[in-house]
Each structure stands twice: as C-alpha cells, then as structure tokens.
C-alpha cells in the first residue's frame, strides 16, 4: 500500500515560480513542503527549452531569493555587450537543480517527487505508478502553465516531404537549406532569427512569418548595478510622465516609444502584441536585417514549394526548413484570488517578474495572519498579450506597490529582495536618494492609476 504524506504545503510544479515560492517559505517559516513535478528534474519549462535560449532579463533578477544566479558579470562581446549577463538555458537548469538538491532538500523540511503528477483532491500518482494521499494545509499551484514549441506539434497542417522543426532541433539540422522560414512573432522567433544570423545564415536566406508586430522592452532600462541606476529611474519617470500626459491610447504608446520605454523591430507597423519580451539595441539592429517578412496572418498549412496563410499563399524554395515558434507560451487564464482557503494560485504580482512574484506570495503567506490581508498585498497582475495589457498590468502592480510602501516591514523586505528589480536600484544609492525614490512613487502612483483607468475606459 502506498504511504500517506503529511505536510504543511503541497507545491505542484518545480518550475521557477514553484521553487521561488518554496525557497522563501522555507527560509521564513518552519513549514514542511512536498514538491510534485511531472519532469525528471527541476526547472519547469526550462527542461524543454531550446539549447540556445538565454534569459532575456539579467540573471541578477531571476531564480530564487536565497541563491545568486550567475556572477554579476557584464558581457564584453555579442549582442548583450555592455549589459549584465544572461544565463543560458543550461545554466538555468543547473541552477534550479542546485536549488533543489543543495538548498531545499538538505533542510529536511522539503520532499521532492519528480516524474509524478498531482491528480487533485490530495492525490499524487508517483513515478512508480502508486497513488499517494497527501494531507496538506495548502495546495500551491501555478495559475498559468507555460508551453514552449517543443511541448506540442505545430498548430497547422504539414504535408509529407516538408521539414518543420521546433527551435530545439535547429542546431542539429545537418544539410544547409536555401531558405529558412521562422514562423511566429514572439521572443522564441526572435531568438531563432538571431541564432540563424549568428551562425552564418545571411538575412537574404531568412523568411520571417510574422502574424503580428510586438512591442518589446529595451534591455538598457532593465539593468542592475550602480552605473545603470540613473537609466532605470529615468525609464520609470518616463513611463509615469507618458501616462500622465497622454491624450489617448495611441498617444500613450507614441510617448512610451519616444521615451525609450517600448520599442519595436519594424517602426512602420503598429504593434498588436505585447509579451514582456526584452531586446538590446544590438539585437534590434540584427533583426532589422531580415527584410523578407511575411505579414499575411497565421500559417494554415505548408506543402512542398508553398505555404498557405490567412491572407493567401506564398511560394517558397524547394530546399526550405521551417522553424516553428508558434507556441503561445503563457496561457490566457483570467487572474483569480491568490489566497483562497486551502488553495494558493501563484500569479505575477509585479509586471514581468514571475519568480519575484512567487517569492512575494510566499513571504506574505508566512508573515500575515489571514487571506483577506494577504490578498490585499498580492493583487494579481495579468499576463500580457496585447498592447493595452501594458496598462492593465501597471494598474494592479501600482496598487501593490502602494500597499507595500505603506507597510514598513513589507517595504524593508521588498527593498532587500534579490529578485526585485527596484532592489538593485535602491541598493546602490544613498538612504536619502532611496527615500526620494519611494516618496516620488508614492506621491505619483495614485494619479497615474486614475489616468490609466481613464485611458482604458476610452478603449471601447
């Protein structure tokens, strides 16, 4: 008979959010935790990521609070030159493995069941096929599941004789092709285009099927370290000013682009997509070398010599390789209460920073006495899909910040959290300057939120 397990928390998933939550909870309480994961090693979607993937935010902001990722090194070469290092997928995988095996498990209060599945109602099917009953005070789940291209087949018909690969297989493709067709508009497609250019494929041999143009963030404005503090704060001020002065939604995005807060690969096309992707200016310049960009909607089918899209057909070379980058990544689930009785639904509570958000949720769980109070500190920030989600994300995040700033203990925790981007600014300035930063945000955010609501109301 399978054993029963008694723990305080059952965490479903050993991805970035599950591990960041567990790390902070174990560090700040005496809780016992069972982590259940379908994969054979920690890391969530990183276990299925393409081999040339890197973080698109600095390593300093990623992982778990208690363990540094990387060496806080500034890259000297490549498209990230001059900026803080971006961990590779392999480095992230090794890091999460160390978090589990060198930090969490040695506490004696964390148990880990890989290759196991949570069935609901406190039941877990283990790798051996047994069903384990888990009694836990809280069940912690990730509200949104990340899906990468290698985790599912293409969402369009592929005829016999046509080669379509996920980005994972791109480095293993043997013979060179006359043409490489990158399918998708998101960060995975951008990474695949950059990989091709970096590996000797001339831009004239690359076709980019791009159903939508995307707003992206500038990596220069998302950097730790004293030398970048002024640029980061200037970007924050530019965002607040753009919202305050905007006369309409189109005017807002014009102002955000003019202030360097948002950018796009093709400045002649209005973006209809926003997913928190981050690019350096050097990466932008490389992507702009690709001029054969197909804007005929989504691909419906591919066959020898031709692809069919929403807007018609397009002939292609016989010797062609399609790189499928069309997985949605983040799902479209609507936000829900983070704390709800026996359930904790991990969601972002800060824009574009899921790992930090999970750590915040764990700290609030360990520190505050009831779910009503906890939910007040952790209003969910929706995952973005379209440009107006930039506003929908900023609204709840601003409300969260105001609550954090009003609580000295919470402010102190947020201020020292390694995963918090603002920590890397305030840690490198004087106490007086830090107080000015907090005071500026506290005074301006209520008015900014009023304007955000006004702009969103005009959308309809």
Beta strands, then each sheet from edge to edge (+ up, - down):
strand 1: 4-12
strand 2: 33-36
strand 3: 110-113
strand 4: 117-120
strand 5: 123-125
strand 6: 131-142
strand 7: 157-158
strand 8: 163-166
strand 9: 179-183
strand 10: 206-209
strand 11: 214-218
strand 12: 273-279
strand 13: 292-294
strand 14: 299-303
strand 15: 306-309
strand 16: 312-315
strand 17: 320-324
strand 18: 339-340
strand 19: 343-346
sheet 1: 3+ 2+ 1+ 6+ 5- 4+
sheet 2: 3+ 2+ 1+ 6+ 19+ 18-
sheet 3: 7+ 14+ 15- 16+
sheet 4: 8+ 17+ 9+ 10+ 13+
sheet 5: 11+ 12+
end
